[in-house]
Amino acid sequence: MSENNDEIGVDYDPIAEEYAETYFNELEHKPLDRQFLDRFAELVSGLGPVCDLGCGPGQIARYLKDKGIPAFGLDLSAKMVGKARQLNPDIKFIQGDMTTLEAENDSWGGIAAFYVIIHIPHARVVDTLRELRRVLVPGGWLLLTFHIGDETLHLDEWQKKPVDLDIILFPTSQMEAYLKEAGFEIVETVERDPYKGVEYESRRAYIFAQKP
């Protein structure tokens, strides 16, 4: 797959409807994710706008909004953004690229980045994390999640539709090193086993990181 991020958005466009059907209500079956998001909501409260990065149909933004957080969503896929707007008419969703955010320095209180770093090649991860740090207010929070591993999975088909997507897995220690190099302070890292029958069966990592 090309490392051009635009192509990632294009490949998610054809599956936006099916993706939303699969994942919009996923938090109902993920108690630990809800627990982490509750904690994240407490941490970012009062700090400013909070971005659901790589929002898909907007399930994370929806959860945070219902907790009283001024959440909005950003996704590279135009059709995914359209679906998120349809499902969450009271939340703002915008199309954008996480590697070149159209946001002012020190303008967001938090970023919930659930399984979006998995599309960024290793060589570009630190620069991408620096971009996330740039837009956070001092003291702002990043909740970063990813699949644990050291391989790259390639998808040619999803829900019987053709795609061209690479899913990059990261060792937890490597992602922690990337975050530190990008200027974040790591507050806590948690790993968990997959929810059987609910999601792809990989171990997952959740990192709470803060901009000094």
N, C-alpha and C positions, 0 to 999 in steps of 0.2 A: 504494500500500500504506500502511496505517496505520503510524505510527511507534511504536505500541504493541509492545513487544518480545514480549509474550505471543503475539501473532499470528505472529511469526516461528517460535516453537516449535511452534505448532499446524500451520503449513505444512510443517515438516520431519517431523512425525509420520507422515503417510501414506507418505513415501518412505524411512523409516528402513531398511527391509530392503534395498531396491535401492541406497541410498546406501552401506550397509555392504559390499555385494557389490562395488561399484565402487571404493571407496576404502580398505578396510581393509588391503589389501596394496600400496598405492600406493608405499610407500617402497622397495620392491624395484626400482622403475624410476626412482628419483630419487636418484642418487648425491650430488648437491650438497646436497640436503636432509639426507641422512644425515650428510654432513660437518658441516653446521651444527649438527645435533642432537648430534653427538659433542662438538663444541666447547662447546655450551650445557651439556651434561652435566658437563663439566669445570668450567665456571664456577660452576655451582650446587651442586656437590658439597659436602656438609657445611653448607649454609645452611638446610636445613629442607625442608618439603613443597614439591613443585613441581606446579603446576596445568597440565594440558592444557586450555586454555580453549576452549570451543566444540568439545568433544572428538569429536563425532560417534561413530563406532564405537570410538574409543579407540586409533587406530593410533599417535599420538604418545606417549600415556601408555605404551603397550605397549613402544615402542622405548626410552623413557627408563628404564622399570622394568627392562628387560633389561640396561641399562647400570649398574644398581645405584642408581638414583635413586629416592627415595620419591615416586613420581609418583601423582597421582590425576586424575580427569577431571571436568569440569563442563560441562553443556550445558543449554540452555533447553528442548529437546525431551524430553519424558518417554519417548517411545518410542525415541529415539536413546540415551538413558541406559540403558534396558532392554536394547537391543541390545549396547551396550558392556559391560555386566555379563555378558551371555551369552558374549561372545567373550573376555572377560578376567576370569574369576572371581576371580583373585587381586589385582585392582586395585579400589580404591574409586572409584565414580562417583556423582555427585550432580546433581540438577536444580537449576539456579540461573540468575540473571540477572547478566551481567557488569557491568551498570550500577549494580547495588545488591547487592554481594556480601555474603553472610552469613558474614563472616570478621573476626577481630579485626585491629586495626592491627598492622603489623609481624609478620605471622605466616607468610608464605610466602617460601620462598627463591627461587622463580622462577616465571615464567609463560611458557609457550609458547603464543602466540596466533596460530595458523595460520589465516588467512583467516576470522577472526571479526569483525574491525573493519569488514569490507566490508558488514555489515548495519547499521552505525551511521550515521545522517545526519550530515553535516558539522557542524551546529550542536551536536551532542551528543558529538562525538569527544573534545574536550579534557576534559570532565567525566568521561567514561568512562575515559580514560587516567589521570586523577587518582584514580579509584576503584581502578584497578589498582596505582598507586603506593602508595596508602594501605595495602594489605594486604601489600606486600612488606617484608621486613626491610631495614634500611639496608644497602646493598651488594648487595641482591637484583637479579635480572636479568629483563628482559623480552626475549623474542625474538618480534618482531612481523613477520608477513608479510601481504602484500596484493597485489592486482592493480594495476598501474600504468596510469594514464589519468586522464581528467577527465570521464568520462561515467558515467551510471547505466544499468545493464542491467536489464531487467525480464523475469522468467520467469513465464509462465502455465502452463507444463507442464514436467515433469521425469520422464523414464522413463515417458512416456505417462500420467502422473498429474497432475491439476490442482494448481497451487501459485500463490501470489501473493507472489513474492519479488523484492525489489530487491537488486541486486549493485552496490555503489558502488565505483568505481575512484578512486584518489587519485594525484596527482603525488607523487613521492618527496619533493621539497622541502617540499611542503605537510604531509605526514605528519611530517617531521622538525620542522617548526615547531610542529605540534600537540604533539609529544612534549616539546619544550623548554618550551612554555607550561605543560604539565602537571607540570613539575618533574623530568623525566628528563634524564640526561646521555647523549648519543648516542656510542657507542663505535665502531661501524662500520655502514656501510650497503653492501649488495651488491645489485646488480640482475642478473637473468638472463633469457635468452630461454626460451620454453616448451619443454618436452620434446615433440617432435613425436609425435602419435598417442597420447599418454599423458594429456594434460590439455587444458583450454581454452587456446587459443593466445593468451594475453596475456603481456606481460612481467611479471615478478614482482620484488618487493623484499623484502629481509630486513633488519631493523634490530635490532642488538644495543644495547639501552639499559639503563642502570643507575640505580637509585635511590641518590642520594648518601647 
